[in-house]
Amino acid sequence: MRHGSEVDHVSFEKLDDAVAAMRERALAIRAEGPVKGVSSLRDYGPEQQVHARLQLAGKGWLRKPVAGIDVRGDGTFMPYRGGVRREELDPSKHETPFDLVRETLEADGRD
């Protein structure tokens, strides 16, 4: 988990426990409220900023499955797959974006 300059690494035995902890932490971060826009070479609104990144990595020999949630500055959650090359996932067909992260890790772990 990366939240600002703070980085935490936690291990879990079960995927369900890891996803539950991710959900709890993401909701706590969102409860902090929206972030302010940033103006640099161009303007970045809260919806364009990643307030925190929560990532889970599964078990694997060569390539571990990776998926997670970006908590955007406006409080929205964006699920993704992949570590270095992230692919945003469409959560619209799932009850929560956390369900999609669990499903993605389960599927990628079987490949």
Wavefront OBJ file of the C-alpha trace (Angstrom):
o trace
v 0.000 0.000 0.000
v 1.217 3.486 -0.875
v -0.544 6.469 0.668
v 1.365 9.687 0.192
v 4.957 8.982 1.196
v 3.903 6.108 3.470
v 4.474 2.585 2.118
v 3.316 -0.549 3.971
v 3.816 -4.223 3.127
v 1.577 -6.801 4.794
v 1.313 -10.554 4.139
v -1.858 -12.611 4.309
v -2.385 -16.356 4.065
v -5.790 -16.103 2.363
v -6.900 -13.943 -0.540
v -10.216 -13.143 1.157
v -8.366 -11.707 4.167
v -6.138 -9.584 1.914
v -9.112 -8.228 -0.068
v -11.020 -7.465 3.162
v -8.019 -5.547 4.545
v -7.660 -3.698 1.222
v -11.321 -2.700 1.308
v -11.114 -1.504 4.920
v -8.009 0.594 4.238
v -9.402 2.046 0.990
v -12.621 3.127 2.729
v -10.586 4.747 5.533
v -8.509 6.672 2.973
v -11.621 7.804 1.106
v -13.115 9.004 4.412
v -10.232 11.509 4.684
v -12.052 13.532 2.037
v -11.077 14.754 -1.424
v -7.627 16.093 -2.255
v -7.066 19.543 -3.684
v -6.296 20.100 -7.335
v -2.671 20.584 -8.350
v -1.380 23.153 -10.794
v 2.026 22.510 -12.335
v 2.734 22.647 -16.045
v -0.951 21.838 -16.351
v -3.864 21.519 -13.952
v -4.748 18.175 -12.346
v -8.163 17.821 -10.749
v -8.780 15.435 -7.842
v -10.257 12.835 -10.240
v -6.922 12.746 -12.119
v -4.791 12.159 -9.019
v -4.055 8.867 -7.267
v -4.467 9.522 -3.545
v -3.417 5.974 -2.609
v -2.546 2.732 -4.379
v -3.391 -0.591 -2.760
v -1.929 -3.581 -4.567
v -2.124 -7.330 -3.997
v 0.321 -9.835 -5.456
v -0.507 -13.527 -5.570
v 1.779 -16.514 -5.508
v 3.639 -17.700 -8.559
v 6.995 -18.973 -9.768
v 7.755 -16.807 -12.759
v 5.119 -14.110 -12.826
v 3.003 -13.359 -9.801
v -0.545 -12.179 -10.500
v -0.985 -8.541 -9.452
v -4.169 -6.488 -9.069
v -5.266 -3.605 -6.925
v -7.242 -0.447 -6.357
v -6.276 3.159 -6.937
v -8.095 5.539 -4.599
v -8.503 8.662 -6.703
v -8.396 12.142 -5.229
v -12.157 12.519 -5.670
v -12.809 9.347 -3.630
v -13.540 6.986 -6.523
v -11.980 3.529 -6.696
v -10.326 2.340 -9.919
v -9.436 -1.355 -10.018
v -6.476 -2.441 -12.127
v -4.446 -5.485 -13.108
v -0.680 -5.662 -13.500
v 2.300 -4.270 -11.661
v 4.509 -2.227 -13.959
v 2.079 -2.174 -16.896
v -1.252 -1.420 -15.280
v -4.507 -2.089 -17.085
v -7.605 -0.367 -15.689
v -10.499 -2.785 -15.212
v -14.199 -2.081 -15.731
v -15.994 -2.639 -12.397
v -19.504 -2.068 -13.786
v -20.443 -5.774 -13.842
v -19.349 -6.404 -10.255
v -20.959 -5.544 -6.954
v -17.785 -3.790 -5.781
v -14.375 -3.072 -7.337
v -12.901 -5.278 -4.594
v -14.851 -8.262 -5.952
v -13.236 -7.595 -9.334
v -9.746 -7.540 -7.775
v -10.433 -10.886 -6.051
v -11.802 -12.415 -9.270
v -8.834 -11.125 -11.297
v -6.276 -12.581 -8.891
v -8.098 -15.904 -8.749
v -8.226 -16.121 -12.565
v -4.628 -14.955 -13.102
v -3.396 -17.400 -10.459
v -4.807 -20.314 -12.458
v -3.037 -19.419 -15.729
l 1 2 3 4 5 6 7 8 9 10 11 12 13 14 15 16 17 18 19 20 21 22 23 24 25 26 27 28 29 30 31 32 33 34 35 36 37 38 39 40 41 42 43 44 45 46 47 48 49 50 51 52 53 54 55 56 57 58 59 60 61 62 63 64 65 66 67 68 69 70 71 72 73 74 75 76 77 78 79 80 81 82 83 84 85 86 87 88 89 90 91 92 93 94 95 96 97 98 99 100 101 102 103 104 105 106 107 108 109 110 111
